[in-house]
Amino acid sequence: MSGGIYRLICHVAGRSSNVRACHKANKEAIKACVETLDGKKKKKIEKQIEESELRNEVSISGGATEMDEDMEVMGSRRRRCDHGPMGRFVEINSHANTDSTKSTKQASLVALIDKKKVIDTQQYIARWAIENGIAFNIIQSDSFKLMTEAIGQFGPGLPMSSRYRLGGPYLKAEVARVKNSLKKHEDEWVISGCSIMTDAWTDRKRRSIMNLCVHCREGISFISSREDSDASHTGTYIFDYVNKCIEDVRPEKVVQVVTDNASNNMAAARLMENKRPNLFWTFCAAHTVNLMLEAIGKLPRFKSAIDTARALTIFIYAHHSTLSMMRKMTKKRDIVRLGVTRFATNYLCLQSLVEKKEQLRLMFASEEWARNSHSKSAKGKVAYATVVSISFWKFMNSCLFVFRPLVKVLRLVDSDRPSMPWLYRELQSTVREIKEDVCSGLEKNYKLIIDIIESKSKGRLDSSLHLVGYLLNPYYFTKNRVDIGDDATIMDAFLDCVEKFFPDDMTTQGIVSDDELIKYKKLKGMFGRKQTIFAYESKGVNEFNPDKS
């Protein structure tokens, strides 16, 4: 059969009239394909509802405000124009016409006019984005959709705003709107607390931009964003800046601060620990795992394979003739694949090369390659020698065997789902897999790799919060209660977190550590109900287990 993956799913599910049903498909395959089709339809409906609700938020029919005083002359021109300037005088009603042929022609004419209007209007939007260097994915933002809907409701003749108004009254009004939207979250901060997240990076001029935002259970709100001199690189500066934000939010509402692993942030963390001992300072897990991958990739036995693969990829993509040959052999599938981080991209490229090993060998053994002018060049000969080399592909597989467990962890922590309860156990599993499966238990093969993982994890991914997250993850605990519940390190971390969460409330500390924890460890009360345990062990497999997600 011909067609794409959607048509194949319809074939197995037996849902579409465009393709025959598969008589050999089992019930599980049919169920999976039906769920996929239903999920796709559900997402489409949800998207339509979301866009409809977003459009309904726009209303410009109200009276004039202070900012509209200079628009009073244009006010009478605010109208919605559906079919051009004559749209308000002519209304095409297909039901009022008895001639069905003429009615269809009129409807088709209107559809063609509307389609051309849409294309012309979108072309102006594209020109604006291109000339001003606006990222194309801006059209996916809700604010852009609201803007275009408001302009459409206004109709022709919208007066242009000025730089003063954008940076003055309009900016102040938007700040007031954001602050007002935060009020409903501030009630949650008292109950569940919030985290202050900072993100700092440096360009060639040694300037730093720090964005601070407050995270709570229902959303994210930016507090401030500023650009400063080299002083912003010091741990003291970051500490003072974060401390000020904590004071603005109020210390009793803040649970933790989250940053990357830069040395200045680590220095700020030590200062904050002395200043506020009851506050957690957590380092970005994705950044930490990425540092592990980067350090392992610099080991001599991996670096040579990665550099060789990079040189091969660069050569193929540097010339249109070699790129065309590669895409012909791989059926238009590229080698270069983008990942969640820079080093994950390198891993995915290595994986993609291995997957296309046979196609690349056929390409460099073909007559078309022999006739290509680049086959006689020095780089072309090196590329040919690389592809036909048995040792090169062997080294590539060795790299993938080592990187694969860590990339799995990287995908886990870089996803939208909460990863804290999974991280500690997954890192343990990664270390064990590298030792036993990848390196066959030979210390000389895994020692440098494990040393990198442990050194990068220490003080970053083995904090009290990570250990308690592992303890309170029911998917793991219900299967291994004895080892987890009796581990002295884990229990010490639990008591440390309880003391930090309830620093001056000894009564609550006792209830949590003596009563609630015992119920949890013995699976009593709500923790021991059959339905709860069933959810952990069956339904929870998809929700809790990262392998099944």
C-alpha positions in Angstrom: 0.0 0.0 0.0 1.1 3.6 -0.5 0.7 6.5 1.8 2.1 7.8 5.1 2.0 6.6 8.7 -1.5 8.1 9.2 -2.9 5.9 6.4 -1.2 2.9 7.8 -2.7 3.5 11.2 -6.2 3.8 9.5 -5.5 0.5 7.8 -4.7 -1.3 11.0 -7.6 0.3 12.9 -10.1 -0.2 10.1 -11.4 3.3 10.6 -11.1 5.0 7.2 -13.0 4.6 3.9 -9.8 5.5 2.0 -8.1 2.3 2.9 -9.1 -1.3 3.5 -9.0 -2.8 7.1 -6.2 -5.1 8.0 -7.6 -8.7 8.6 -4.3 -9.9 10.2 -4.1 -7.2 12.9 -4.5 -8.5 16.5 -6.7 -6.8 19.1 -3.8 -5.0 20.8 -2.6 -3.4 17.6 -6.2 -2.4 16.6 -6.8 -0.9 20.1 -3.5 1.0 20.0 -4.2 2.5 16.5 -7.8 3.4 17.5 -6.5 5.2 20.6 -4.0 7.0 18.4 -6.7 8.2 16.0 -9.0 9.2 18.8 -6.2 11.0 20.6 -5.4 12.9 17.4 -9.0 13.9 16.9 -9.3 14.9 20.6 -6.2 17.1 20.3 -7.6 18.8 17.2 -10.9 19.5 19.0 -9.1 20.8 22.1 -7.0 23.1 19.9 -10.1 24.5 18.1 -11.8 25.1 21.5 -8.6 26.8 22.8 -8.3 29.1 19.8 -12.1 29.9 20.1 -11.7 30.8 23.7 -8.6 32.9 22.9 -10.6 34.8 20.3 -13.4 35.4 22.7 -11.0 37.1 25.1 -10.6 39.9 22.5 -13.1 42.7 22.8 -12.5 46.2 21.5 -16.1 47.4 21.5 -15.8 49.3 24.8 -15.7 53.0 25.2 -12.7 55.2 24.8 -10.0 55.4 27.4 -7.3 58.0 28.2 -5.0 56.3 25.6 -7.7 56.6 23.0 -8.2 60.3 23.1 -6.1 61.0 20.1 -8.1 58.3 18.1 -11.6 59.9 18.5 -11.4 61.1 14.9 -10.8 57.5 13.7 -13.3 56.0 16.1 -16.2 55.9 13.7 -14.2 53.7 11.3 -14.0 50.8 13.8 -16.0 48.1 12.2 -15.4 44.5 11.1 -15.0 44.1 7.4 -15.7 40.5 6.3 -15.7 40.7 2.5 -14.0 43.9 1.5 -15.4 47.5 1.3 -18.7 46.3 -0.1 -19.2 43.6 2.5 -21.5 45.7 4.7 -23.8 46.5 1.7 -23.9 43.0 0.1 -24.8 39.8 1.9 -24.7 36.5 0.0 -27.3 34.1 1.3 -27.2 30.7 -0.5 -30.5 29.6 1.1 -32.4 32.6 -0.4 -31.5 31.6 -4.0 -33.5 28.8 -5.6 -30.9 28.2 -8.3 -28.5 25.8 -6.6 -25.9 26.1 -9.4 -25.8 29.9 -9.1 -25.7 29.7 -5.3 -22.7 27.3 -5.4 -20.8 29.7 -7.8 -21.4 32.6 -5.5 -20.2 30.7 -2.5 -17.1 29.6 -4.4 -16.4 33.1 -5.5 -16.5 34.3 -1.9 -14.3 31.5 -0.9 -11.7 32.4 -3.5 -11.8 36.1 -2.6 -11.3 35.2 1.1 -8.5 32.8 0.3 -6.6 35.5 -1.7 -7.2 38.0 1.1 -5.8 35.5 3.7 -2.7 34.9 1.6 -2.1 38.6 0.9 -2.6 39.5 4.6 -0.3 36.7 5.7 2.3 37.9 3.2 2.4 41.3 4.9 2.9 39.6 8.3 5.7 37.5 6.8 7.4 40.7 5.4 7.2 42.4 8.8 8.8 39.4 10.5 11.5 39.0 7.9 12.5 42.7 7.7 12.7 43.1 11.5 14.4 39.7 12.3 11.4 38.4 14.2 11.5 34.7 15.0 8.9 32.8 12.9 7.7 30.7 15.9 6.3 34.0 17.3 3.0 33.2 15.5 2.5 30.3 17.9 2.3 32.6 20.9 -1.2 33.5 22.3 -0.3 37.2 22.4 0.3 37.2 18.7 -3.1 35.5 18.1 -4.8 38.1 20.3 -3.1 40.9 18.5 -4.2 39.7 15.0 -7.7 39.1 16.3 -7.9 42.6 17.8 -6.6 44.2 14.5 -9.2 42.2 12.5 -12.0 43.3 14.8 -11.0 47.0 14.5 -11.0 46.9 10.7 -9.2 49.2 8.3 -7.7 52.5 9.4 -6.1 51.5 12.7 -3.8 54.4 13.8 -0.2 53.4 14.4 1.1 53.6 18.0 4.4 55.5 18.8 7.5 54.3 20.5 6.6 56.5 23.5 3.3 54.8 24.0 4.7 51.3 23.6 7.4 52.0 26.2 5.3 54.3 28.4 1.6 53.9 29.1 1.1 50.6 27.2 4.1 49.0 29.1 2.8 50.3 32.4 -0.6 48.9 31.7 0.8 45.5 30.8 2.9 45.4 34.0 -0.2 46.2 36.0 -2.1 43.4 34.2 0.7 40.9 34.9 0.8 41.9 38.6 -2.9 41.6 38.9 -2.8 38.1 37.4 -0.2 37.1 40.0 -2.7 37.8 42.9 -4.5 34.5 42.4 -1.1 32.7 42.6 0.0 34.4 45.8 -2.6 32.6 47.8 -1.0 29.3 46.6 2.5 30.4 47.6 1.4 30.5 51.3 0.2 26.8 51.0 2.6 25.1 48.6 5.5 27.6 48.5 7.3 28.8 45.3 10.7 28.5 43.7 12.8 31.3 42.4 14.5 30.2 39.1 17.5 32.1 37.7 19.2 31.7 34.4 22.5 33.5 33.7 24.7 33.4 30.6 27.7 35.3 29.2 28.6 36.7 25.8 32.0 37.7 24.4 31.8 41.1 26.1 31.4 39.5 29.5 27.9 40.8 30.0 25.4 38.8 31.9 21.6 38.8 31.7 19.7 37.3 34.6 16.1 36.5 34.4 14.3 35.8 37.7 10.9 34.4 37.8 8.6 32.9 40.4 7.3 29.4 39.8 4.2 28.2 41.6 1.9 25.3 41.0 -0.4 27.2 38.5 2.1 29.1 36.4 5.1 31.3 35.9 5.5 35.0 36.4 8.5 37.1 35.6 9.8 39.3 38.3 12.5 41.3 36.6 15.1 41.2 33.9 18.2 43.3 33.7 21.6 43.6 32.1 24.7 44.6 34.2 28.4 44.9 34.0 31.1 42.3 35.0 29.9 42.6 38.6 27.0 40.4 37.8 29.4 37.5 37.4 30.3 37.4 41.0 28.6 35.1 43.5 28.0 38.0 45.8 26.1 39.9 43.1 23.9 36.9 42.3 23.3 36.3 46.0 22.3 39.9 46.6 20.0 39.9 43.6 18.3 36.6 44.5 18.0 37.6 48.1 16.2 40.8 47.2 13.7 38.8 45.2 13.2 36.6 48.1 12.4 39.6 50.3 10.0 40.9 47.7 8.1 37.6 47.6 8.5 37.2 51.4 10.9 34.5 52.8 8.2 32.3 54.3 6.7 31.7 50.8 9.9 30.6 49.1 10.9 27.0 49.2 14.0 26.8 46.9 16.2 28.6 44.4 17.0 26.8 41.1 20.1 27.8 39.0 22.5 26.2 36.6 25.9 24.9 37.7 28.1 27.9 37.0 30.8 28.5 39.6 29.3 32.0 40.5 25.9 30.3 41.2 27.6 27.7 43.4 29.3 30.5 45.3 26.0 32.3 45.7 24.4 29.0 47.0 27.0 28.8 49.8 26.3 32.4 50.8 22.5 31.8 50.7 23.0 28.7 52.9 24.6 30.8 55.6 22.0 33.5 55.2 18.9 31.3 55.0 19.6 27.8 56.2 16.0 26.7 55.7 16.0 27.4 52.0 16.9 24.8 49.3 19.3 25.8 46.5 18.9 23.2 43.7 21.0 23.0 40.5 19.6 22.4 37.1 19.6 18.6 36.4 19.6 19.0 32.6 22.6 21.2 32.7 24.4 18.7 35.1 23.7 15.7 32.9 24.8 17.7 29.8 28.1 18.4 31.6 28.6 14.7 32.2 28.0 13.9 28.5 30.4 16.7 27.5 33.1 15.6 29.8 32.8 11.9 28.8 32.9 13.0 25.1 36.3 14.6 25.7 37.9 11.4 26.8 40.4 10.3 24.1 38.7 7.1 23.1 35.4 8.9 22.5 36.7 12.2 21.2 38.5 10.7 18.2 35.3 8.9 17.0 33.2 12.1 17.5 35.6 14.3 15.6 35.8 11.8 12.8 32.0 11.6 12.5 31.7 15.4 12.6 34.3 15.7 9.8 32.3 13.2 7.7 29.0 15.0 8.3 30.5 18.4 7.5 31.9 17.1 4.2 28.6 15.7 3.1 26.6 18.8 4.0 29.3 21.2 2.6 28.6 20.3 -1.1 25.2 20.2 -2.8 26.1 17.2 -4.9 27.2 15.0 -1.9 24.2 16.2 0.1 21.9 15.3 -2.8 23.5 11.8 -3.1 23.1 11.2 0.6 19.4 12.2 0.6 18.7 10.0 -2.4 20.3 7.0 -0.7 18.5 7.6 2.6 15.1 8.5 1.0 15.4 12.2 2.0 16.3 11.5 5.7 19.0 13.8 7.1 21.9 12.8 9.2 21.9 15.9 11.3 19.2 15.8 14.0 18.6 18.4 16.7 18.4 17.4 20.3 17.4 19.0 23.6 20.9 20.2 24.2 24.1 20.8 22.2 25.7 17.5 23.2 22.5 15.5 22.8 22.5 16.7 19.2 26.0 15.2 18.8 24.6 11.9 20.2 21.6 11.9 17.9 23.9 12.6 14.9 26.1 9.6 15.9 23.0 7.5 16.2 21.7 8.7 12.9 25.0 7.8 11.2 24.9 4.3 12.6 21.3 3.8 11.4 22.3 4.9 7.9 25.6 2.9 7.8 24.6 0.7 4.9 23.1 3.6 2.8 26.3 5.6 3.3 28.5 2.6 2.2 26.4 2.2 -0.9 26.7 5.9 -1.6 30.5 5.9 -1.5 30.7 2.6 -3.5 28.3 3.9 -6.3 29.3 5.0 -9.8 27.8 8.4 -9.1 30.3 9.0 -6.3 33.2 7.8 -8.6 32.1 10.4 -11.2 31.8 13.2 -8.6 34.6 15.7 -8.6 34.8 15.7 -4.8 35.8 12.0 -4.8 39.3 13.0 -6.0 39.8 15.7 -3.3 41.7 15.1 -0.1 38.6 15.5 2.1 36.7 13.2 -0.2 39.3 10.5 0.1 39.2 10.9 3.9 35.4 10.6 3.9 35.6 7.5 1.8 38.1 5.9 4.1 36.0 6.7 7.1 32.8 5.1 5.7 34.5 1.9 4.7 36.5 1.6 7.9 35.3 -1.2 10.2 37.1 0.3 13.2 35.2 3.6 12.8 31.8 2.0 13.0 33.0 -0.1 16.0 34.1 3.1 17.8 30.7 4.7 17.0 28.8 1.8 18.6 31.0 2.0 21.7 30.2 5.7 22.0 26.5 5.1 21.7 26.5 2.3 24.3 28.1 4.6 26.8 26.0 7.7 26.0 22.6 6.0 25.6 21.9 5.6 29.4 22.8 9.2 30.2 20.8 10.6 27.2 17.8 8.7 28.6 18.3 10.6 31.9 18.7 13.8 30.0 15.5 13.4 28.2 13.8 12.6 31.5 14.9 15.8 33.3 14.4 18.0 30.2 10.8 16.9 29.7 7.7 18.7 30.9 6.9 16.2 33.6 8.3 16.5 37.2 11.6 14.6 37.3 12.8 15.0 40.9 11.3 11.7 42.1 12.9 9.7 39.3 16.4 11.3 39.1 18.3 9.6 41.9 17.2 6.1 41.0 17.7 6.6 37.3 21.3 7.8 37.9 21.9 4.7 40.0 20.6 2.6 37.2 22.7 4.4 34.7 25.9 3.8 36.7 25.0 0.1 37.1 24.2 -0.3 33.4 27.5 1.3 32.3 29.5 -0.9 34.7 27.8 -4.2 34.0 26.3 -4.1 30.5 28.4 -1.5 28.7 31.8 -2.2 30.2 31.3 -5.9 31.1 32.3 -5.2 34.7 35.9 -4.2 33.8 37.0 -1.4 36.1 39.7 -0.1 33.7 36.9 0.5 31.1 34.4 2.2 33.3 36.4 4.0 36.0 37.0 7.3 34.2 33.3 7.4 33.1 31.9 6.7 36.5 34.3 9.2 38.1 32.9 11.9 35.8 29.3 11.0 36.6 29.9 10.9 40.4 31.9 14.1 40.5 29.3 16.0 38.5 26.5 14.6 40.6 28.1 15.3 44.0 26.4 18.3 45.7 24.1 18.8 42.7 21.9 15.7 42.0 22.3 14.0 45.4 20.7 16.6 47.7 18.2 15.9 50.4 15.4 16.8 48.1 16.5 14.2 45.5 16.7 11.5 48.1 13.3 12.3 49.6 11.8 12.5 46.1 13.1 8.9 45.6 11.7 7.8 49.0 8.3 9.3 48.4 8.0 7.9 44.8 5.4 5.1 45.3 6.4 3.4 42.1 9.8 2.5 43.6 8.9 2.3 47.2 6.0 -0.2 46.9 8.4 -2.6 45.1 11.5 -2.2 47.4 10.2 -1.0 50.8 12.8 -2.6 52.9 15.9 -1.3 51.2 14.6 2.2 50.7 12.8 2.7 54.0 15.8 1.4 56.1 18.5 3.3 54.2 20.2 5.5 56.8 21.3 8.1 54.2 17.8 8.5 52.8 16.2 8.7 56.2 18.7 11.4 57.3 17.8 13.3 54.2 14.1 13.0 55.0 14.6 14.4 58.5 16.7 17.2 57.1 13.9 18.2 54.7 11.3 18.1 57.5 13.4 20.4 59.6 13.8 22.8 56.7 10.1 22.8 55.8 8.9 23.3 59.3 11.8 25.0 61.1 9.9 26.3 64.2 7.0 23.8 64.3 8.1 20.8 66.4 4.6 19.5 66.5 4.3 19.3 62.7 7.8 17.8 62.5 6.7 15.0 64.9 3.5 14.3 63.0 5.3 14.0 59.6 8.3 12.0 60.8 6.6 9.8 63.4 3.0 9.3 62.2 2.7 10.0 58.5 6.0 8.4 57.5 5.3 5.2 59.4 1.9 4.9 57.7 3.6 5.4 54.3 6.4 2.9 55.1 3.9 0.2 56.3 1.3 1.1 53.6 -1.4 1.7 56.1 -4.5 3.9 55.8 -4.9 5.5 52.4 -1.5 4.3 51.3 -2.5 0.6 51.8 -5.8 0.6 49.9 -6.0 -2.0 47.2 -7.0 0.6 44.6 -4.0 2.8 45.6 -1.5 -0.1 45.3 -3.1 -1.2 42.0 -2.6 2.4 40.7 1.1 2.3 41.7 1.7 -1.1 40.1 -0.5 -1.0 37.0 -1.9 2.3 36.0 1.1 3.9 37.6 3.5 2.2 35.2 2.6 4.7 32.5 2.4 7.7 34.8 5.4 7.0 37.1 7.8 4.8 35.1 9.9 6.9 32.7 10.6 3.9 30.5 6.8 3.7 29.6 6.2 7.4 29.1 
